[in-house]
Amino acid sequence: MELAILGGTFDPVHLGHLLIAEQVLNRFDLDKIIFMPAGVPPHKNNSQILPSHHRLEMLKLAIRDNPLFNYSRYELDKEGQSYTADTLRYFKNKQGVDRVYFIIGADSLLDIFNWKEPDYLLANAFFIVAQRPGYSIDNILRENDYSPYLDRIFIMNSFFIDISSTFIRQAVKNGDSIRYQVTEAVKDYIENKKLYLED
């Protein structure tokens, strides 16, 4: 089995997430895309993140119509902080996945040597890198020592929509429409649960 993991806080999941996942399916011969909501991400203040049951429910609603999209509770259920290296071991050792791809942005590629166990990750996973405004992937690869791992890094010149969860949360707080930024089901969930109305 070969799969790609798209991780994030998904606070909330939006159309940009779905679009990049669909483009990965179009360009790579994968069995499925796994959306991996973060439990306690090491780089964020967890107190500012919506409780996991809301984030997971919105994710389920967003991907329910695509049989090749799935989700995993692994990082939500594990104790302590969420590290990509631990997630990789889980899928390779416990789930028997032959190839694990991580979908990341160019900004994450630039920062990957600051992640937990970067050499293990780069030697045992594959990375699909999506373009991000303001980042040159060619420059990142040239200026950093990725040479031993270039056969594991795939650059995807993806169609990009500049939508962010931060912008969506602020729009909800301001009373602005978020239609066409999230699915209708996610929009309805946010409205019905009165999410993001307070800091």
C-alpha positions as CSV (number, residue, x, y, z in Angstrom):
1,M,0.0,0.0,0.0
2,E,1.1,3.5,-0.8
3,L,-0.5,6.5,0.8
4,A,0.1,10.2,1.4
5,I,-0.5,12.0,4.6
6,L,-1.7,15.6,4.8
7,G,-1.3,16.8,8.4
8,G,-2.4,20.0,10.0
9,T,-4.5,21.4,12.8
10,F,-7.5,21.7,10.4
11,D,-8.9,24.5,12.5
12,P,-10.9,24.5,10.3
13,V,-10.3,22.3,7.2
14,H,-10.8,24.4,4.1
15,L,-11.0,24.0,0.3
16,G,-7.3,24.7,0.0
17,H,-6.6,21.5,1.9
18,L,-9.0,19.5,-0.3
19,L,-7.6,20.9,-3.5
20,I,-4.0,20.1,-2.8
21,A,-5.0,16.5,-1.7
22,E,-7.0,16.0,-5.0
23,Q,-4.0,17.3,-7.0
24,V,-1.7,14.8,-5.3
25,L,-4.1,12.0,-6.2
26,N,-4.1,13.2,-9.8
27,R,-0.4,13.2,-10.1
28,F,0.7,10.2,-8.0
29,D,-0.4,6.6,-8.1
30,L,-1.6,6.3,-4.5
31,D,-4.1,4.2,-2.7
32,K,-5.5,7.0,-0.6
33,I,-4.9,10.3,1.1
34,I,-4.9,10.3,4.9
35,F,-5.9,13.6,6.6
36,M,-4.1,13.7,9.9
37,P,-5.4,16.2,12.4
38,A,-2.7,17.2,14.9
39,G,-3.1,16.5,18.6
40,V,-0.6,18.6,20.3
41,P,1.6,20.2,17.6
42,P,5.0,21.1,19.0
43,H,5.1,24.5,17.2
44,K,1.7,25.9,18.3
45,N,0.0,27.0,21.5
46,N,-2.5,24.2,22.1
47,S,-4.7,26.4,24.2
48,Q,-5.6,28.4,21.1
49,I,-6.6,25.4,19.0
50,L,-10.3,24.3,18.8
51,P,-11.0,21.1,20.7
52,S,-10.2,18.0,18.7
53,H,-13.7,16.7,18.5
54,H,-14.8,19.8,16.6
55,R,-11.8,19.7,14.2
56,L,-12.3,16.0,13.5
57,E,-16.0,16.3,12.9
58,M,-15.5,19.2,10.4
59,L,-12.8,17.0,8.7
60,K,-15.2,14.1,8.4
61,L,-17.8,16.3,6.9
62,A,-15.4,17.8,4.4
63,I,-14.1,14.5,3.0
64,R,-17.2,12.3,3.2
65,D,-17.9,12.4,-0.5
66,N,-14.5,11.2,-1.7
67,P,-13.8,7.5,-1.2
68,L,-10.0,8.0,-1.6
69,F,-9.9,10.6,1.2
70,N,-9.7,9.2,4.7
71,Y,-8.6,10.4,8.1
72,S,-6.6,9.0,11.0
73,R,-7.1,9.7,14.8
74,Y,-3.5,8.6,15.5
75,E,-2.1,12.0,16.5
76,L,-5.2,13.0,18.3
77,D,-5.2,9.8,20.4
78,K,-1.5,9.5,21.2
79,E,-0.1,11.0,24.4
80,G,2.2,14.0,24.3
81,Q,3.2,16.1,21.3
82,S,2.7,15.1,17.7
83,Y,5.9,14.4,15.7
84,T,6.0,13.4,12.1
85,A,8.7,10.8,12.9
86,D,6.4,9.0,15.3
87,T,3.6,9.1,12.7
88,L,5.9,7.6,10.1
89,R,6.9,4.7,12.4
90,Y,3.2,4.0,13.1
91,F,2.2,3.7,9.5
92,K,5.3,1.7,8.4
93,N,5.6,-0.6,11.4
94,K,2.1,-1.0,12.7
95,Q,0.0,-0.5,9.5
96,G,2.4,-2.2,7.1
97,V,2.4,0.7,4.6
98,D,5.0,0.2,1.9
99,R,5.5,3.9,1.0
100,V,4.5,6.9,3.1
101,Y,4.4,10.3,1.4
102,F,4.0,13.5,3.4
103,I,2.4,16.4,1.7
104,I,4.1,19.6,2.9
105,G,4.6,23.2,1.8
106,A,7.8,24.7,0.7
107,D,8.0,26.5,4.0
108,S,8.0,23.1,5.8
109,L,10.7,21.8,3.5
110,L,12.9,24.7,4.5
111,D,12.3,23.9,8.2
112,I,12.6,20.1,8.0
113,F,16.0,19.9,9.5
114,N,14.6,21.4,12.7
115,W,12.0,18.7,13.0
116,K,12.4,15.7,15.3
117,E,14.7,13.1,13.7
118,P,15.0,14.8,10.2
119,D,17.5,12.2,8.9
120,Y,15.2,9.3,9.8
121,L,12.3,11.1,8.1
122,L,14.2,12.0,4.9
123,A,15.7,8.4,4.6
124,N,12.4,6.6,5.2
125,A,9.6,8.8,3.9
126,F,8.8,10.5,0.6
127,F,7.8,14.2,0.5
128,I,5.5,15.9,-2.0
129,V,6.3,19.6,-1.8
130,A,3.6,22.1,-2.8
131,Q,4.6,25.5,-3.9
132,R,3.9,28.4,-1.5
133,P,4.0,32.1,-2.3
134,G,7.2,33.7,-1.3
135,Y,9.2,30.5,-1.4
136,S,11.5,29.2,-4.1
137,I,11.8,25.4,-3.8
138,D,14.8,25.4,-6.2
139,N,16.6,27.8,-3.9
140,I,15.7,25.8,-0.8
141,L,17.1,22.6,-2.4
142,R,20.2,24.4,-3.6
143,E,21.0,26.2,-0.4
144,N,20.5,23.3,2.0
145,D,22.0,19.8,2.0
146,Y,19.2,17.7,0.6
147,S,21.5,16.0,-1.9
148,P,21.3,12.5,-0.3
149,Y,17.5,12.6,-0.4
150,L,16.6,14.2,-3.8
151,D,15.1,10.9,-5.0
152,R,12.6,11.2,-2.1
153,I,11.5,14.8,-2.7
154,F,8.9,15.5,-5.4
155,I,8.1,19.0,-6.4
156,M,4.4,19.6,-7.3
157,N,3.7,22.8,-9.2
158,S,0.2,22.8,-7.7
159,F,-2.7,25.1,-8.4
160,F,-2.8,27.2,-5.3
161,I,-5.6,29.0,-3.5
162,D,-4.6,31.5,-0.9
163,I,-7.0,30.4,1.9
164,S,-5.9,30.1,5.5
165,S,-7.6,28.8,8.5
166,T,-6.5,31.9,10.4
167,F,-8.3,34.1,7.8
168,I,-11.5,31.9,8.1
169,R,-11.5,32.1,11.9
170,Q,-11.2,35.9,11.7
171,A,-13.9,36.2,9.1
172,V,-16.3,34.2,11.3
173,K,-15.5,36.5,14.2
174,N,-16.1,39.5,12.1
175,G,-19.5,38.2,10.8
176,D,-18.2,37.8,7.2
177,S,-19.2,35.0,4.9
178,I,-16.9,32.0,4.6
179,R,-18.8,30.4,1.7
180,Y,-16.5,29.0,-1.0
181,Q,-13.7,28.8,1.4
182,V,-15.0,25.7,3.2
183,T,-17.5,23.1,2.2
184,E,-21.2,23.9,2.8
185,A,-21.3,21.1,5.5
186,V,-18.3,22.6,7.3
187,K,-19.8,26.1,7.1
188,D,-23.1,24.9,8.5
189,Y,-21.3,23.1,11.3
190,I,-19.4,26.2,12.3
191,E,-22.6,28.3,12.3
192,N,-24.6,25.7,14.2
193,K,-22.0,25.2,16.8
194,K,-21.2,28.9,17.0
195,L,-17.5,28.3,16.6
196,Y,-14.8,31.0,16.3
197,L,-17.0,33.8,17.6
198,E,-14.7,34.4,20.6
199,D,-10.9,34.4,21.1
